[in-house]
Amino acid sequence: MTYSKLAGASAFAIAVSGAASAVQAEDLTLCWAAWDPANALVELSKDFEAQSGHTMNFEFVPWPNFADRMLNELNSGGKLCDLLIGDSQWIGGGAENGHYVKLNDFFDTEGISMDDFAPATVYAYSTWPKGTPNYYALPAMGDANGWFYRKDWFEREDIQAAYMEATGEELREPQSQRELLQIAQFFQGREIDGKTVYGAAIFTERGSEGITMGATGALYTWGFKYENEPGSYDMEGAVNSAEAVEALEFYKEFYETATPPGYTNAYMGESLDAFKSGQVALAMNWFAFFPGLYADPTTGGDKIDFFVNPPQNIAASTLGGQGISVVSYSEKQDAALEYIKWFADPAVQAKWWELGGYSAHNAVLNDPGFVESQPFAGDFLVAMEGVQDFWQEPAYAELLLAMQKRVHDYVVADQGTAQEALDKLIEDWTEVFEDEGKL
């Protein structure tokens, strides 16, 4: 089925799914982060309401507060959320602590196959223990950390000539992390149209997850691993390998030589603001924001283009994205499962992509028209082939806070060396896993 036919079939498919709706109408609340894709989901869900008779309510929390708010809600057995689109790293805790309904029997009954979704998203968003056929979420929002840049600046003859003079190379989309930094350093402090601009907006935020999500974009491409063998919790020589040290030193150099002044605590919003205000030539951020960036009247359209996180030793991108789960404390689980069934339909998934969400369904991703459907669609497919994720352990929050501190202390606060930061990180993580009884 072609992409256009898939989308065109949505009305029929939604009507079919609606015919199976429960007789009693329910008020359902879906919880997620407050960002562009959430707005798209509200629009998409109007079809579910019309066909099912249920009413959808939404609780959207700003990203800096999202984890604290939702994890507290789950840990307290709260009934606010019937459905939760939770971060990929929460799947372990959601499963082991009984927060999420296991979906295997429901999938079997309704004929929903995880083989119909991109393998990386099933592994990251749905399974616990990792890679086993135990499903606690349906892949809802594929995402990865990517890059975008001022295409109009890159195409200017005067800037191209200056770059050639400075580097001996042509100005282009970077093919490596080192070339990415070289380009950012070239733009750092440069005057364009009477305004001083800077190289790139990267993630440096300490409070939630920002600097970890940014730094891993470099670490993974150098070959960083969390464990020597998956499931071993053997971190010595992996977390603090020579390649990992070099990558963290690289990220610090990037921060010090190619970012805007005072850029000490920046994450998604600051990256978007820096780019849209014309302050930087390049920026990192999640693919989730790319539809809005392309549509921006000032720096979008012909002025912007996108690329996958460049490789260094290997090709890799930091995984974002989430699965959608039924909260075990909900008293409306049957109606919530109806939503899962409806959302899993390929035609609904096609409309999800059209509205600005990122479908993980193979019928959408493998459609012949997908790559040409958006200027960043092809890059998204490439990125998702090489995604890597943070620990998905039940103790993920403690593990994340430790990395946030160690990396920020070194990169931004200029404390110690990269080797010392990673050595201390192993000590931190070892203590967490010992407390968990895993070491």
Disulfide bonds with the S-S distance in Angstrom:
Cys31-Cys81 2.03
